[in-house]
Amino acid sequence: MIYIYTTIGYILYIEFSPTMGNIWLRSGYFVPSNIIRLMLQPLYDIKMWIYTSMWPINYFIWLGLASAVKYLDLSYFYQISGGV
């Protein structure tokens, strides 16, 4: 479920980002294939991995962070903070 939320968050970020924006709506046309091409771009372009300034639009970075949050064991932190 977290990956669905991550994908929705990524799409909304890309669509409404002041630096990127309007991926789906180009020249008055609705083109959802643009977002899919952008999601797959890191598989073909090494610059998406090398330059940290491009990480916010790298879909696989988003998935990696979502996986880290999902598998992070927060029970340890809950126990040391005084929780039961």
TIMARZA-608120 format. One line per 10 residues: number of its first residue (from 1); for each residue x negated, y, z negated of C-alpha. Coordinates in Angstrom, 1 decimal, always signed. Layout:
// TIMARZA-608120
NUM = X/Y/Z  ...
// end
This chain:
// TIMARZA-608120
1 = +0.0/+0.0/+0.0  -2.9/+2.3/-0.7  -4.1/+2.0/+2.9  -0.7/+3.2/+4.2  -0.9/+6.2/+1.9  -4.5/+6.8/+3.0  -3.5/+6.7/+6.7  -0.6/+9.1/+6.2  -2.9/+11.4/+4.2  -5.5/+11.2/+6.9
11 = -3.0/+12.0/+9.7  -1.5/+14.9/+7.7  -5.0/+16.3/+7.0  -6.0/+16.1/+10.6  -2.8/+17.6/+11.9  -2.7/+20.5/+9.5  -6.4/+21.1/+9.0  -7.5/+24.7/+9.9  -10.7/+23.4/+11.5  -9.1/+20.5/+13.5
21 = -5.3/+20.8/+13.7  -2.7/+20.1/+16.4  -3.9/+16.6/+17.4  -0.4/+15.3/+18.1  +1.0/+18.5/+19.6  -1.2/+19.6/+22.6  +0.1/+22.1/+25.1  +3.7/+21.6/+23.9  +3.6/+17.8/+24.3  +3.8/+15.1/+21.6
31 = +0.7/+12.8/+22.1  +0.3/+10.3/+19.3  -2.5/+8.5/+21.2  -4.8/+11.4/+20.3  -4.8/+10.5/+16.6  -5.5/+6.8/+17.4  -8.5/+7.8/+19.6  -9.8/+10.0/+16.8  -9.4/+7.2/+14.3  -11.5/+4.9/+16.6
41 = -14.1/+7.5/+17.6  -16.5/+6.5/+14.8  -16.9/+3.1/+16.5  -18.3/+4.8/+19.6  -20.0/+7.9/+18.2  -23.0/+7.6/+15.8  -22.7/+11.4/+15.0  -19.5/+10.7/+13.0  -21.6/+8.7/+10.6  -24.9/+10.7/+10.6
51 = -23.5/+14.2/+10.0  -21.8/+14.6/+6.7  -19.8/+17.6/+8.1  -17.9/+15.0/+10.2  -17.0/+12.7/+7.4  -13.7/+14.4/+6.7  -12.4/+13.4/+10.1  -14.0/+9.9/+9.9  -11.1/+7.5/+9.3  -13.4/+4.7/+8.1
61 = -14.8/+7.0/+5.4  -11.3/+7.5/+4.2  -10.6/+3.8/+4.1  -13.9/+3.2/+2.2  -13.0/+5.8/-0.4  -9.5/+4.2/-0.7  -11.0/+0.8/-1.2  -13.4/+2.1/-3.9  -10.5/+3.7/-5.8  -8.4/+0.5/-5.4
71 = -11.1/-1.8/-6.7  -12.5/+0.5/-9.3  -11.8/-1.1/-12.7  -10.4/+1.7/-14.8  -9.6/-0.5/-17.8  -13.1/+0.0/-19.1  -12.6/+3.8/-19.2  -9.2/+3.3/-20.8  -10.6/+1.2/-23.6  -13.5/+3.6/-24.5
81 = -11.2/+6.6/-24.5  -9.2/+5.1/-27.4  -6.4/+3.3/-25.5  -5.2/-0.2/-26.3
// end
